[in-house]
Amino acid sequence: MSRLTETHRAYRRLVQLLDQEILKRSGSTKELERFRETLDAAFYLLGWSQFEHLVRQEARDLIDEKARFRMIGRHAWRYLQENLKALPVRRRLDLIFHDNPTVRGQLDKDYELRNEVAHDDRLLPREAKDVSAWLLKLEDLVDKF
């Protein structure tokens, strides 16, 4: 079980508590709705952070494995191995998901959204609001590494 699993469980529980509080309120729920938007953004970023950590580990393991083989391409793999810290997350995703361009393309879109939320102080757009489903999708991808 990865940290993503625990993050997903915590997110679902907090959403459940917020929903209960919204139902109890007889007046305005705008403040709680703003809390929910902040909660969604925070858990989206936390999920990405945990996923990136797993991507870094998987890419390192893949590069280490390829660098050991006695083939002509091992020199390129050794170069990557020596310069692993400089390899951006998107290039690591390319290594891991090179056989699945659909998943890779969706992750690229998700990463763009991550950057907007993290650096431009934006909230998640409506189409990305199902953070629970998104966290489950990340868990599924990690299981396929």
Sequence and secondary structure as in RCSB ss.txt:
>XXXX:A:sequence
MSRLTETHRAYRRLVQLLDQEILKRSGSTKELERFRETLDAAFYLLGWSQFEHLVRQEARDLIDEKARFRMIGRH
AWRYLQENLKALPVRRRLDLIFHDNPTVRGQLDKDYELRNEVAHDDRLLPREAKDVSAWLLKLEDLVDKF
>XXXX:A:secstr
  HHHHHHHHHHHHHHHHHHHHHH SS  HHHHHHHHHHHHHHHHHHHHHHHHHHHHHHHHHHHHHHHS STTHH
HHHHHHHTGGGS HHHHHHHHSTT HHHHHHHHHHHHHHHHHHHS     GGG  HHHHHHHHHHHHHT 
